[in-house]
Amino acid sequence: MTTTLKSKLQDDLNAAIKGRDELRSSTLRLTLAAITKEEVAGKEKRELSDDEVLKVITREAKKRREAADAFAQGGRTEQAEREKAEGEVLADYLPKQLSDEELNEIVAQAVAEAKAAGAEGPRAMGAVMKIVNPKVAGQAEGGRVAAAVKKLLQG
């Protein structure tokens, strides 16, 4: 039987508890709770696929980044550091993020593709995003992608 991402998280949580790794165990506990919440949302309970679990982990990691920024701006560095550390724990389970150069290269190809298809001006943004999103799924945050597309369309 292949191990699913969820069972890997569960195994890692057990290992973290045994190893008394408070940060890792609390982060994984919260993430597994979010996954369970997602599984029971809707009309009937279901098992999430690895892709869906990955989306939950991505969402949780994004929450940590945003909270870290908010705490840092509020001068609460201890909480900011904690949120950053939790985000790093979650990053271990996510696909490697694209570098700015790799992202810009994919966006540049998509812009050329969209322009060849006749998309111009403000409407080109949507066309380019449709081409880029499947290529970078899970490897770059939506805001980063949109900013890169906007920059290349204006430039």
N, C-alpha and C positions, 0 to 999 in steps of 0.2 A: 504494500500500500504506500502511495506517495504521501509525504507529509504536506499538509496544507500550511499556508502562511499562518492561519489562526492557531493551529496546533503547535507550530514553531514558537509563536508568541507565548502560548501556554507553557511549553517546556522551558523557555527562557525565563518566564516568571517564576516557575518552581525553582530553577537553578539560582535565580537572584534572591529568592526568599531564603533558601538554604545557605547561600553565601552572605546573607545579611547585607545585601546591597540595597539600601533603602531607596535611593534615587531611582534605580532601574526597576525595582519591584513596584514602586508606586506609579511610575510612568506606564509600565506594562499593564498594571491593574486598571488604570484609567482608560487606556486604549482598548483593552478587552471589554470593558464596560460599554464603551462607545460602540464597539462591534456588536455586542449583544443587543444593545438598544436598537441598532439598525436592523438586526435580524427580526426583532419582534414588532418593528414599526409596520404599519399597514394592516391588511386584513388577516393575514395568517403568518405564523412563524416560519422562517425559512433559513436555510444555510447559505451564507454569503460565499460567492466565488472568491478566488484569490484576488481577482481584479477589483472586486467590490471592497474587499478587506483593505487592499492597497489604497483605494480612494479614502477610506475612513482614516487610515494612518496618515495619509497626506493632509487631510483636513485637520487632524489632531496636531500634526507638526506645524501647520500654518498658524493654528491657534497659539501654539507656544511662541512662535516667532513674533506674532502681533502682541502678545502679552509681554514678552521681553522688551519690545520697543516701548510699549506703554509704561512699564515699570521704570525703564531707563530714563524716559522723558520726565517721569514724576520724581526722579531722584531716589528711587528705591532700588539700589544696585544689587542688594542681596537677592531680592525676588527676581530681578532681571536675570541674574546669573543662574538661578535655579531653573527658570523657564528655558534659558538657552541650553542648559545641560540636558533637560528633558527632551528638547528638540533634537539634540545630538543623539540621544538614545534612539529616538524614533527614526532618525536619518539612516541608521544601520539597516533598517528594514525597507527603505525606499530605493528605487533605482538611482544610479549615479546621476546627479544633476548635470545638465549641459553647461559647458563654459560659455562665456559671453561670445567668444569667437565662433564656437560651434553653432550657437543659437542664431547669430547674425548671418552665418552662411546659409542655414536652412531658410531663414526669413528672406534673404536676398533671392534665393532660387524661387521661393513662393511668389515674391513680388514680380519677378520676371514672368513667371507662369501666368499670374493673374492679369498682367498688362497685355500679354500675348492673347489672352482670352477676351480682351477688350474692357477690362475693369479699370476705371480711372476715377480720380478725385476721391471724395469721401466714401463712395460706394466700394472702392477698392479695398478698404480696411476689412470689411466683412468677407470679401472673396479671399483675401490673403489669409485671414484667420482660419477659414474653412480648410485651406490647404495645409497650413502650418500645424494646427492643433493635433491632428492624428499622428503627425510625424514626431511631435515632441511630448506626447501624452505621458504624464508622470515624470518627465525629465526636466521640466521647466514650469515655473508657476505662471498662471494666466496673465498676471499683471506684468511680469517680466517680458512675456511674449508680446503682449499688446504694445508695450513701450518700444520694443525693438521694431515692430511693424510700423508704428507711427513715425519713428525716427527715420526709417528708410523711405517711407512714402513721402515725407516732407523734404528729405534731403535730395 
